[in-house]
Amino acid sequence: MPVPGAARRPASVLDHHEEGPGGQFALV
């Protein structure tokens, strides 16, 4: 899955995205 939302979000989200798409989705 792409990470357009994470790219727009602060680095914090990008860090969480490293854990997995599920974690990033939860934050979004």
C-alpha positions in Angstrom: 0.0 0.0 0.0 1.3 3.5 -0.8 2.1 6.0 1.9 0.6 9.3 0.5 -1.0 10.1 3.9 2.2 9.4 5.9 4.2 11.6 3.5 1.9 14.4 4.3 1.9 13.6 8.1 4.8 14.5 10.4 7.9 12.2 10.7 6.1 10.6 13.7 3.7 8.8 11.4 6.5 7.8 9.1 8.3 6.2 12.1 5.1 4.3 12.9 4.7 3.2 9.3 8.0 1.3 9.7 6.2 -1.0 12.1 3.7 -1.9 9.4 0.8 -0.6 7.3 -1.6 -1.6 10.0 0.0 0.8 12.5 0.0 3.6 10.0 -3.6 3.0 9.2 -4.5 3.2 12.9 -2.8 6.6 13.2 -4.6 7.9 10.2 
